[in-house]
């Protein structure tokens, strides 16, 4: 577990790095194909909003999520809003949206725009329109793969057609996303052979685990391989990776060095 934690920490400059590192370390430690479901913005709470003046009518709008993920975009601001006023507005908005999910946060800001800060209503309305056009919660529906070609290391898949069908499935991210998203309700799941709903996986096994931040389950990850895999070893590896990811995400939650 110390190796896993060290590897993930080296790669955790941003949340995307953690997801990619997890896929890589899983495939390398198991010699199987790994899948990691990225957190969905629609399920993640916002930690902070920051508006930073760039020049003239332009400012950088930054969303910091409780997972450590950061989304930013350039927006237009009234030229008369100076950095001090934008900082005050940032703090006010953060108070309104902190610990809310994305959709709830947008609603809270719209309510504030017609109440507490009516003077900035036009600006906030245009800002929210830009946010909803550029930051899409469904963009978090991403599956990161590792070791796709590991399938060729197993004698069962020396058959070219069988291996080709598997690699074609990996390109169909929607099916993999649906499968992984249904696995977030349980700490571990094992589907062997015909227990898999996807026909391409009927002669394979999938073992998955969840990762979380505090008490909030954020996603799942796992491996796909032959039905003869060493399940005890795989569960042990997934347990260690899950513990390391949970620890790193908790670090993100309590660390105040970002923004």
C-alpha positions as a Markdown table, in Angstrom:
| # | Residue | x | y | z |
|---|---|---|---|---|
| 1 | Unk | 0.0 | 0.0 | 0.0 |
| 2 | Unk | 3.0 | 2.4 | 0.6 |
| 3 | Unk | 4.0 | 1.9 | -3.0 |
| 4 | Unk | 0.5 | 2.7 | -4.3 |
| 5 | Unk | 0.2 | 5.8 | -2.1 |
| 6 | Unk | 3.6 | 7.1 | -3.1 |
| 7 | Unk | 2.8 | 6.6 | -6.8 |
| 8 | Unk | -0.5 | 8.3 | -6.7 |
| 9 | Unk | 0.9 | 11.2 | -4.6 |
| 10 | Unk | 3.6 | 11.8 | -7.2 |
| 11 | Unk | 0.9 | 12.1 | -9.9 |
| 12 | Unk | -1.8 | 14.1 | -8.0 |
| 13 | Unk | -1.1 | 17.6 | -9.3 |
| 14 | Unk | -4.8 | 17.7 | -10.2 |
| 15 | Unk | -7.7 | 15.3 | -10.0 |
| 16 | Unk | -7.3 | 14.2 | -13.6 |
| 17 | Unk | -3.8 | 13.1 | -12.7 |
| 18 | Unk | -5.0 | 11.0 | -9.8 |
| 19 | Unk | -7.6 | 9.2 | -12.1 |
| 20 | Unk | -5.0 | 8.5 | -14.8 |
| 21 | Unk | -2.4 | 7.4 | -12.2 |
| 22 | Unk | -5.0 | 5.0 | -10.7 |
| 23 | Unk | -5.7 | 3.4 | -14.0 |
| 24 | Unk | -2.0 | 3.0 | -14.7 |
| 25 | Unk | -1.0 | 1.5 | -11.3 |
| 26 | Unk | -4.0 | -0.9 | -11.4 |
| 27 | Unk | -3.1 | -2.3 | -14.8 |
| 28 | Unk | 0.6 | -2.6 | -13.9 |
| 29 | Unk | -0.1 | -4.4 | -10.6 |
| 30 | Unk | -2.6 | -6.8 | -12.0 |
| 31 | Unk | -1.5 | -7.2 | -15.6 |
| 32 | Unk | -5.2 | -6.7 | -16.5 |
| 33 | Unk | -7.2 | -3.9 | -18.2 |
| 34 | Unk | -8.2 | -1.3 | -15.7 |
| 35 | Unk | -11.1 | 1.2 | -15.7 |
| 36 | Unk | -11.6 | 4.2 | -13.5 |
| 37 | Unk | -14.8 | 6.3 | -13.5 |
| 38 | Unk | -14.0 | 10.0 | -13.1 |
| 39 | Unk | -16.1 | 12.0 | -10.6 |
| 40 | Unk | -19.2 | 13.6 | -12.0 |
| 41 | Unk | -19.5 | 17.3 | -11.5 |
| 42 | Unk | -23.2 | 16.9 | -11.0 |
| 43 | Unk | -22.5 | 14.8 | -7.9 |
| 44 | Unk | -19.7 | 17.0 | -6.4 |
| 45 | Unk | -20.0 | 19.9 | -4.1 |
| 46 | Unk | -18.5 | 23.3 | -4.7 |
| 47 | Unk | -15.9 | 24.5 | -2.2 |
| 48 | Unk | -15.2 | 28.0 | -3.5 |
| 49 | Unk | -15.8 | 30.5 | -6.2 |
| 50 | Unk | -13.1 | 33.0 | -7.1 |
| 51 | Unk | -13.2 | 35.9 | -9.6 |
| 52 | Unk | -9.8 | 37.3 | -10.5 |
| 53 | Unk | -9.6 | 40.5 | -12.6 |
| 54 | Unk | -7.3 | 40.1 | -15.6 |
| 55 | Unk | -7.6 | 43.4 | -17.5 |
| 56 | Unk | -10.3 | 45.7 | -18.7 |
| 57 | Unk | -13.5 | 43.8 | -19.1 |
| 58 | Unk | -12.0 | 40.4 | -18.5 |
| 59 | Unk | -11.7 | 38.2 | -15.4 |
| 60 | Unk | -11.0 | 34.6 | -14.6 |
| 61 | Unk | -13.8 | 32.7 | -12.9 |
| 62 | Unk | -12.6 | 29.8 | -10.9 |
| 63 | Unk | -14.6 | 26.9 | -9.4 |
| 64 | Unk | -12.9 | 24.8 | -6.8 |
| 65 | Unk | -14.7 | 21.6 | -6.0 |
| 66 | Unk | -14.5 | 19.5 | -2.8 |
| 67 | Unk | -12.7 | 16.8 | -4.7 |
| 68 | Unk | -9.8 | 19.1 | -5.5 |
| 69 | Unk | -10.9 | 19.5 | -9.1 |
| 70 | Unk | -10.7 | 23.0 | -10.5 |
| 71 | Unk | -12.6 | 24.5 | -13.5 |
| 72 | Unk | -11.9 | 27.9 | -14.8 |
| 73 | Unk | -13.0 | 30.2 | -17.6 |
| 74 | Unk | -12.6 | 33.7 | -18.8 |
| 75 | Unk | -15.7 | 35.9 | -18.4 |
| 76 | Unk | -16.6 | 39.5 | -19.1 |
| 77 | Unk | -17.0 | 41.9 | -16.1 |
| 78 | Unk | -18.1 | 45.5 | -15.9 |
| 79 | Unk | -14.9 | 47.6 | -16.1 |
| 80 | Unk | -15.9 | 49.6 | -13.0 |
| 81 | Unk | -15.6 | 46.4 | -10.8 |
| 82 | Unk | -12.2 | 46.7 | -9.2 |
| 83 | Unk | -10.2 | 43.7 | -7.7 |
| 84 | Unk | -11.4 | 44.6 | -4.2 |
| 85 | Unk | -15.1 | 44.5 | -5.2 |
| 86 | Unk | -14.6 | 41.2 | -7.1 |
| 87 | Unk | -12.9 | 39.7 | -4.0 |
| 88 | Unk | -15.9 | 40.8 | -1.9 |
| 89 | Unk | -18.3 | 39.4 | -4.5 |
| 90 | Unk | -16.3 | 36.1 | -4.6 |
| 91 | Unk | -16.6 | 35.7 | -0.8 |
| 92 | Unk | -20.3 | 36.4 | -0.9 |
| 93 | Unk | -20.8 | 33.9 | -3.7 |
| 94 | Unk | -18.7 | 31.3 | -1.9 |
| 95 | Unk | -20.9 | 31.7 | 1.2 |
| 96 | Unk | -23.9 | 31.1 | -1.0 |
| 97 | Unk | -22.6 | 28.0 | -2.9 |
| 98 | Unk | -20.2 | 26.3 | -0.5 |
| 99 | Unk | -21.1 | 22.6 | 0.0 |
| 100 | Unk | -23.8 | 22.7 | -2.7 |
| 101 | Unk | -23.9 | 20.6 | -5.8 |
| 102 | Unk | -23.5 | 22.4 | -9.2 |
| 103 | Unk | -27.2 | 22.7 | -10.1 |
| 104 | Unk | -28.1 | 23.8 | -6.6 |
| 105 | Unk | -25.3 | 26.4 | -6.6 |
| 106 | Unk | -26.5 | 27.9 | -9.9 |
| 107 | Unk | -30.0 | 28.2 | -8.4 |
| 108 | Unk | -28.7 | 29.8 | -5.2 |
| 109 | Unk | -26.7 | 32.4 | -7.2 |
| 110 | Unk | -29.7 | 33.3 | -9.4 |
| 111 | Unk | -31.8 | 33.8 | -6.2 |
| 112 | Unk | -29.1 | 36.1 | -4.7 |
| 113 | Unk | -29.0 | 38.1 | -8.0 |
| 114 | Unk | -32.6 | 39.1 | -7.5 |
| 115 | Unk | -32.3 | 39.7 | -3.8 |
| 116 | Unk | -29.2 | 40.2 | -1.7 |
| 117 | Unk | -27.1 | 41.7 | -4.5 |
| 118 | Unk | -29.6 | 43.2 | -6.9 |
| 119 | Unk | -27.0 | 45.8 | -7.9 |
| 120 | Unk | -24.9 | 43.1 | -9.6 |
| 121 | Unk | -27.9 | 41.2 | -11.1 |
| 122 | Unk | -27.0 | 41.8 | -14.8 |
| 123 | Unk | -23.4 | 40.8 | -14.3 |
| 124 | Unk | -24.3 | 37.6 | -12.3 |
| 125 | Unk | -27.0 | 36.6 | -14.9 |
| 126 | Unk | -24.5 | 36.9 | -17.7 |
| 127 | Unk | -21.9 | 35.0 | -15.7 |
| 128 | Unk | -24.3 | 32.1 | -15.0 |
| 129 | Unk | -25.2 | 32.0 | -18.7 |
| 130 | Unk | -21.5 | 31.7 | -19.6 |
| 131 | Unk | -20.9 | 29.0 | -16.8 |
| 132 | Unk | -23.8 | 26.9 | -18.0 |
| 133 | Unk | -22.6 | 27.1 | -21.6 |
| 134 | Unk | -19.0 | 26.2 | -20.8 |
| 135 | Unk | -19.0 | 24.0 | -17.7 |
| 136 | Unk | -21.2 | 21.0 | -18.2 |
| 137 | Unk | -21.8 | 18.6 | -15.3 |
| 138 | Unk | -22.2 | 15.7 | -17.7 |
| 139 | Unk | -18.6 | 16.3 | -18.9 |
| 140 | Unk | -17.5 | 14.3 | -15.8 |
| 141 | Unk | -19.0 | 11.1 | -17.3 |
| 142 | Unk | -15.5 | 9.9 | -18.3 |
| 143 | Unk | -14.0 | 6.4 | -18.1 |
| 144 | Unk | -10.2 | 6.3 | -18.0 |
| 145 | Unk | -8.6 | 3.0 | -19.2 |
| 146 | Unk | -5.2 | 1.5 | -18.4 |
| 147 | Unk | -3.4 | -1.5 | -19.9 |
| 148 | Unk | -5.9 | -2.1 | -22.8 |
| 149 | Unk | -3.4 | -4.4 | -24.5 |
| 150 | Unk | -2.8 | -6.5 | -21.4 |
| 151 | Unk | -5.6 | -8.7 | -22.8 |
| 152 | Unk | -3.0 | -10.2 | -25.3 |
| 153 | Unk | -0.9 | -11.5 | -22.4 |
| 154 | Unk | -3.5 | -14.1 | -21.5 |
| 155 | Unk | -3.8 | -17.3 | -23.6 |
| 156 | Unk | -7.6 | -17.2 | -23.7 |
| 157 | Unk | -7.4 | -14.1 | -25.9 |
| 158 | Unk | -4.8 | -15.1 | -28.4 |
| 159 | Unk | -7.8 | -15.5 | -30.7 |
| 160 | Unk | -7.7 | -12.4 | -32.8 |
| 161 | Unk | -11.5 | -12.0 | -33.2 |
| 162 | Unk | -12.1 | -12.4 | -29.5 |
| 163 | Unk | -9.4 | -9.8 | -28.6 |
| 164 | Unk | -10.7 | -7.5 | -31.3 |
| 165 | Unk | -14.3 | -7.6 | -29.9 |
| 166 | Unk | -12.9 | -6.7 | -26.5 |
| 167 | Unk | -10.9 | -3.8 | -27.8 |
| 168 | Unk | -13.9 | -2.5 | -29.7 |
| 169 | Unk | -15.9 | -2.6 | -26.4 |
| 170 | Unk | -13.3 | -0.5 | -24.7 |
| 171 | Unk | -13.8 | 2.2 | -27.3 |
| 172 | Unk | -17.5 | 2.3 | -26.4 |
| 173 | Unk | -17.1 | 4.4 | -23.3 |
| 174 | Unk | -20.9 | 4.9 | -22.8 |
| 175 | Unk | -21.4 | 1.2 | -22.1 |
| 176 | Unk | -18.5 | 1.1 | -19.7 |
| 177 | Unk | -19.7 | 4.3 | -18.0 |
| 178 | Unk | -23.1 | 2.8 | -17.4 |
| 179 | Unk | -21.6 | -0.4 | -16.0 |
| 180 | Unk | -19.2 | 1.4 | -13.6 |
| 181 | Unk | -21.8 | 4.0 | -12.5 |
| 182 | Unk | -24.0 | 1.1 | -11.3 |
| 183 | Unk | -21.2 | -0.3 | -9.2 |
| 184 | Unk | -20.9 | 2.7 | -6.9 |
| 185 | Unk | -23.5 | 1.5 | -4.5 |
| 186 | Unk | -21.3 | -1.4 | -3.1 |
| 187 | Unk | -17.8 | -1.3 | -1.8 |
| 188 | Unk | -16.8 | -4.3 | -4.1 |
| 189 | Unk | -18.5 | -6.1 | -6.9 |
| 190 | Unk | -17.5 | -9.3 | -8.7 |
| 191 | Unk | -19.2 | -10.3 | -12.0 |
| 192 | Unk | -18.1 | -13.6 | -13.5 |
| 193 | Unk | -18.8 | -14.7 | -17.0 |
| 194 | Unk | -22.5 | -14.7 | -17.8 |
| 195 | Unk | -23.2 | -12.4 | -14.8 |
| 196 | Unk | -22.0 | -9.5 | -17.0 |
| 197 | Unk | -24.8 | -7.7 | -18.9 |
| 198 | Unk | -22.5 | -6.9 | -21.8 |
| 199 | Unk | -22.3 | -9.8 | -24.3 |
| 200 | Unk | -18.6 | -8.9 | -25.1 |
| 201 | Unk | -17.8 | -9.7 | -21.4 |
| 202 | Unk | -19.7 | -13.0 | -21.0 |
| 203 | Unk | -16.4 | -15.0 | -20.9 |
| 204 | Unk | -14.6 | -12.5 | -18.7 |
| 205 | Unk | -14.7 | -11.2 | -15.1 |
| 206 | Unk | -15.0 | -7.7 | -13.8 |
| 207 | Unk | -14.0 | -6.8 | -10.3 |
| 208 | Unk | -14.8 | -3.2 | -9.1 |
| 209 | Unk | -14.4 | -1.1 | -6.0 |
| 210 | Unk | -15.6 | 2.4 | -5.0 |
| 211 | Unk | -13.6 | 5.5 | -4.0 |
| 212 | Unk | -14.9 | 8.3 | -1.8 |
| 213 | Unk | -14.1 | 11.6 | -0.2 |
| 214 | Unk | -15.1 | 11.4 | 3.4 |
| 215 | Unk | -18.6 | 9.8 | 3.4 |
| 216 | Unk | -19.4 | 10.7 | -0.2 |
| 217 | Unk | -18.9 | 8.1 | -2.8 |
| 218 | Unk | -17.5 | 9.7 | -5.9 |
| 219 | Unk | -17.0 | 6.9 | -8.4 |
| 220 | Unk | -15.7 | 3.4 | -9.0 |
| 221 | Unk | -12.8 | 1.6 | -10.6 |
| 222 | Unk | -11.8 | -1.9 | -11.4 |
| 223 | Unk | -10.3 | -4.5 | -13.7 |
| 224 | Unk | -11.4 | -6.7 | -16.5 |
| 225 | Unk | -9.7 | -10.1 | -17.2 |
| 226 | Unk | -10.1 | -13.8 | -17.7 |
| 227 | Unk | -12.4 | -15.7 | -15.3 |
| 228 | Unk | -9.5 | -17.6 | -13.9 |
| 229 | Unk | -8.0 | -14.5 | -12.4 |
| 230 | Unk | -6.7 | -14.6 | -8.8 |
| 231 | Unk | -9.7 | -12.9 | -7.1 |
| 232 | Unk | -8.2 | -12.7 | -3.6 |
| 233 | Unk | -5.2 | -10.9 | -5.0 |
| 234 | Unk | -7.3 | -8.5 | -7.1 |
| 235 | Unk | -9.6 | -7.6 | -4.2 |
| 236 | Unk | -6.5 | -6.9 | -2.1 |
| 237 | Unk | -5.0 | -4.6 | -4.7 |
| 238 | Unk | -8.4 | -2.8 | -5.1 |
| 239 | Unk | -8.7 | -2.4 | -1.4 |
| 240 | Unk | -5.3 | -0.8 | -1.2 |
| 241 | Unk | -5.9 | 1.5 | -4.1 |
| 242 | Unk | -9.3 | 2.5 | -2.7 |
| 243 | Unk | -7.7 | 3.4 | 0.7 |
| 244 | Unk | -4.9 | 5.4 | -1.0 |
| 245 | Unk | -7.4 | 7.3 | -3.2 |
| 246 | Unk | -9.7 | 8.0 | -0.2 |
| 247 | Unk | -6.7 | 9.4 | 1.7 |
| 248 | Unk | -5.6 | 11.6 | -1.2 |
| 249 | Unk | -9.1 | 13.0 | -1.7 |
| 250 | Unk | -9.4 | 13.7 | 2.0 |
| 251 | Unk | -6.2 | 15.7 | 1.7 |
| 252 | Unk | -7.8 | 17.7 | -1.1 |
| 253 | Unk | -10.8 | 18.4 | 1.1 |
| 254 | Unk | -8.9 | 19.7 | 4.1 |
| 255 | Unk | -6.0 | 21.4 | 2.3 |
| 256 | Unk | -6.4 | 25.2 | 2.1 |
| 257 | Unk | -3.4 | 25.9 | -0.1 |
| 258 | Unk | -5.4 | 26.1 | -3.4 |
| 259 | Unk | -7.0 | 29.4 | -4.0 |
